[in-house]
């Protein structure tokens, strides 16, 4: 009764049972209601990510200033499962076509992710999501101004910056 009538309380269910000829105390009904309404345990967010990590890639841009005061844009893909760097390239002027070419170059023989996690940067262009879906990649956009949602890519950026700083300080 508790499962079929979710709005009924212990007193109402006890009254219905009394009408059917069953006598139970209110606490007995309340305990059985709690057990009847208990949902099966679902997987946590961490478990979900661990189960699907080999199928998720992340991509991001970061900037590098040069000695001639030019800004270069570094674009990379990284795999969530092993946190392996899949592809990296540098350009002075990122365009939507250039970004699309990077994705095509990264997946030449069908080795592609099921999900691609990216931010909402304008360098991807408007048709990126539809084009990626056409080749079998579901694009997941991180929330607006929320870099921690793409934590694997942001950690890779920090790794790049730390390694560049330590190698240039020699």
Secondary structure, DSSP 8 states (H G I E B T S, - for coil): -TTT-TT--HHHHHHHHHHTT----HHHHHHHHHHHH-------HHHHHHHHGGGEEEEEEEEEE-TTS-EEEEEEEEETTT--EEEEEEESS--HHHHHHHHHHHTTTS---SEEEE---GGG-TTHHHHHHHTT-EEEE--TT-GGGGHHHHHHHHHHHHHHHHHHT-
